[in-house]
């Protein structure tokens, strides 16, 4: 997803396993997207235990699906997938894979994106 420097996006960091935390993060993203509008890109980057929020069998998979349909990019860390010996097929539909979640967070910040860690 490319953005102009006039309207950089918001990158949201998730590295916690708690389903309650996942619910709170999805609520934050819903609120963010509603307030900032469609022209502000939003990317959720999940790594470590946070990857659970992007699994097809997550208790919040319906919310994830809706957010992706509204334009949010959901990025899963390949290092975490490999480290946990997971198959990419366990990810929810529409989830993208980035080589390293932490590097993606830095990359977005260098591009001028706002960083949010709820």
N, C-alpha and C positions, 0 to 999 in steps of 0.2 A: 504494500500500500504506500504510494507516494503522496506526499502532501507538500503544499507550497510553504515557504517559510512564513508567510503571512498567517497561516492557520495550521500550526503544528497540532498534533494530537495529544492524547493523554495515555500514558502507559501505566497499567495497573499491575502491581507486583503481588503474587500469591505464592507463599511457600509454607503454608500451615495446613495441617491435616483435618482440623475440626470441621465437621459439617455445618456447625453453627457459624464458624468463621466464613465458610464458603457462602452461606446464605447472606451474611452481612456484606460480603464483597459484591455479590450479584445485586443486592439492593443498592449499594453505592453506585454501581455502574448504571443501573436503571435510572437512578436519580440524575447522575451525571449526563447521560445521553439525553434525557428529557430537558434538562436545563441548558445545556450547551448546544443542542440541536444536531441535526443530521450531518452538518458540514464539519463537525469536529470528530476526527477519527479517534477511536478508542481501541486499545489492544490490551488484552489480559494475558500476561505472561506467567505461566505456572511452572514451577520446578520443585524438586524435592517432594515433600509430603503434599504440597499444594496441587500436584498433578492429579490427585484424586478427584478434584472438582471438574476435570475435563474428561473423565471416563464415561463411557456410554451408560454404565450402571450407577452413576452418581445419583444420590437422592434429589439432586437439583438439575438433572439433565434436561427437564422441560424448560426451565429458566434459561439454561445455557443455549438450548436450541433457539428460543425466542430472541435472545440477545444477538446471536450469530445472524439470525434472519434480519435483524434490524441494522446490521452492519458492523457489529463488534468483531474484531479479529481475536480468536482464541489461540494462543501459541503455547505448545507443549515443548518442554526441554528434551531434546534427544539424549542428552547425557543421563537424565533421570530415567527415561524409558529404557535405555541400555543398562543402567545400573540396577534397575529393578527387574531386569529380564522380562520386560513386558513386550507383547506383540502390539504393533501399531493398530491392529484391528480393535483393541479394547478402548480406543479413543472414541469420543462422541463424533458423529458425522459433522464435518465442517471444521474440525480442529486442524490447525496447521502445526507443523513441527519445525522448530528452530534448532540449530546446532547446539547452542548453549543458552539457557534462559537468562543467566546473569549477563552474558555478553549482549543479548537482545535488549535488556534493560538499559545498559550503558549506551548501546548504539542509538536507541530512541532518544535518550537524553542529549546526546551529542547532536542529534538532528533538531533539537529545540523542543522536544515533546515535554510536557509536564509529567512528573513522576508522582504516583499516588500509591501508598502502601497502607490500605485501611487496617 
